[in-house]
Amino acid sequence: MIWGHGGNIHAAAAELGCRPSEIVDMSSNVNPLGPPPGLLAHLKTQIHTVCALPEVDAGGMTAAFARRYGLCTQNVLAANGTTHFIYSLPRALGTRRALIMGPTYADYATACERARVPFAFWYAGAANAFFPDLEEALAQNRDADTIFFCNPNNPTGALLPPAAIAGFCRRHPQVRVVLDESYLPFAAPAKARTLIDARINNLIVLNSLSKIFRIPGLRIGFLSASGDVIKALDRFAVPWNVNALAQVAVKYLMSHTPETEAFIARSREHIEAERTCLQKRLGAVCGLSIFPSETSFVLLKLPDRHRAPDVQRQLLKQRILIRDCSNFAGLSVQYIRISLKTRQANRRLTEALMDLMASTPLSTTRPAAGCRRI
Ligand SMILES: Cc1ncc(COP(=O)(O)O)c(C=O)c1O
């Protein structure tokens, strides 16, 4: 049973009797500007590669990725999405007790459950705009030997400065930190330098190509870690784990560095402009709380009388799919997440949500403390 994920566009389309492409999918966190120009055209010319086995260990694309970040290939692994690593790590590391910085992506907990690894959540609260406190979390969970931490976090958008994470890792060498940077490329570089090349012994960094390049169907993820972690993970590697077209895509992206970097920069600018715009408009809606985000989605708390599943249903009638966050441990039935898309789509969502909030009597409940009202 696969659970804990967001809006299923296929189920939504079946319910509405339309094609998935007729729904504005604001539940999925992929880059609205992607895939990068030229990538799909290149893949089309390489479609014949699916007629032969791909490189068994994806060594070529691993080397291309390592070169891009100045890493030794011995410190990098590739897989069919970071999901592969999330599910292998608790077993590979021999984790005795995990600590998960919540509210967050459900798969860290699911992976621990499946590996029969006991885990605890430490929840950042709305009062602190969901800003995580690693020191406090560890102080309350001294027996944890592995921490799962998503930065910027899904679904809150909160970002901890990389220097703070590096400092934490160095102060606590006995704890392994699994840092998921899937949404980092959307954040401003000044605040969000990657730690993929930090070379800190107890730090394991996940890098997904799914979101920023909008290629989740290709299934590509990387991990950087110290040699002993790589060795331990190798026992969970499976042959031909990364498909042929995915390997072609990585080589293309890594060999077109200026174009790839320009695409990422353009994507960041778009996301930042759209996020500011959405925060401004929705921040004016009485009782609706918007939490600060540094990435491509925004977490909202609905006024008391509104419920996320109802709001999701109402918006779906207008063919807009948002993420009902009520199944995130540590959130409630009042939270929704909106992934930023094109200007037109974001405007449509904003208008629809404003209408919806106006059409139902609002309670007198104030927004959660610590939320930014713009
Ligand atoms: C925080 C986070 N990490 C990892 C993943 C999985 O991504 P991938 O496509 O690399 O397996 C997701 C997918 O939604 C995610 O939200």
The ligand as a Tripos MOL2 file, in Angstrom:
@<TRIPOS>MOLECULE
LIG
   16    16     1     0     0
SMALL
NO_CHARGES

@<TRIPOS>ATOM
      1 C1         10.7730   16.0670   -0.0240 C.3       1 LIG1
      2 C2         10.7950   15.0420   -1.0980 C.ar      1 LIG1
      3 N1         11.8460   14.2360   -1.1900 N.ar      1 LIG1
      4 C3         11.9020   13.2770   -2.1350 C.ar      1 LIG1
      5 C4         10.8640   13.1050   -3.0280 C.ar      1 LIG1
      6 C5         10.9730   12.0120   -4.0510 C.3       1 LIG1
      7 O1         11.5350   12.5160   -5.2090 O.3       1 LIG1
      8 P1         12.2210   11.6230   -6.3300 P.3       1 LIG1
      9 O2         11.4450   11.8590   -7.5570 O.co2     1 LIG1
     10 O3         13.6450   12.1060   -6.4030 O.co2     1 LIG1
     11 O4         12.1580   10.1940   -5.8870 O.co2     1 LIG1
     12 C6          9.7520   13.9340   -2.9700 C.ar      1 LIG1
     13 C7          8.6220   13.7710   -3.9060 C.2       1 LIG1
     14 O5          7.6180   14.3920   -3.8580 O.2       1 LIG1
     15 C8          9.7110   14.9350   -1.9760 C.ar      1 LIG1
     16 O6          8.6760   15.7770   -1.8750 O.3       1 LIG1
@<TRIPOS>BOND
     1     1     2 1
     2     2     3 ar
     3     2    15 ar
     4     3     4 ar
     5     4     5 ar
     6     5     6 1
     7     5    12 ar
     8     6     7 1
     9     7     8 1
    10     8     9 2
    11     8    10 1
    12     8    11 1
    13    12    13 1
    14    12    15 ar
    15    13    14 2
    16    15    16 1
@<TRIPOS>SUBSTRUCTURE
     1 LIG1         1 GROUP 0 **** ****
